[in-house]
Amino acid sequence: MKTLLFDPKSGLATMLMKMAPGAVLPDHEHVLIEQTYVLEGSLVDKEGPDAGIEVGPGEFVWRPAGSRHVAWSPKGGTFIAMFQIPNKFFEQDGRVVDASGKDWDPAWSQLLSK
């Protein structure tokens, strides 16, 4: 993952993401709208309301606020992903963290009240 833009005051982020074949992005929630443009390879919702939907090169997908799923890249891929606020990742031990492993609520919840 390479950060192209990140504003720590608002949580706005644009990321260049590369996933190896078979890589999985674990259970997470898009707190606000998420947008992804596929440059190469593919991205599939493994679990969640859109399970089985695959997007490939040149395709765009977005997820509404509150969307929760597991994503994977069966063929590998490169994507540009845009987030209005960092995702919530749900750990096996019950913790809710951001992509860096920090507890999500103390780091980001104040941005939702703005």
Secondary structure, DSSP 8 states (H G I E B T S, - for coil): -EEEEE-TTT--EEEEEEE-TTEEEEEEEESS-EEEEEEEE-EEEEESTTTT-EE-TT-EEEE-TTEEEEEEETT-EEEEEEESS--EEE-TTS-EE-TTS-BHHHHHGGGGG-
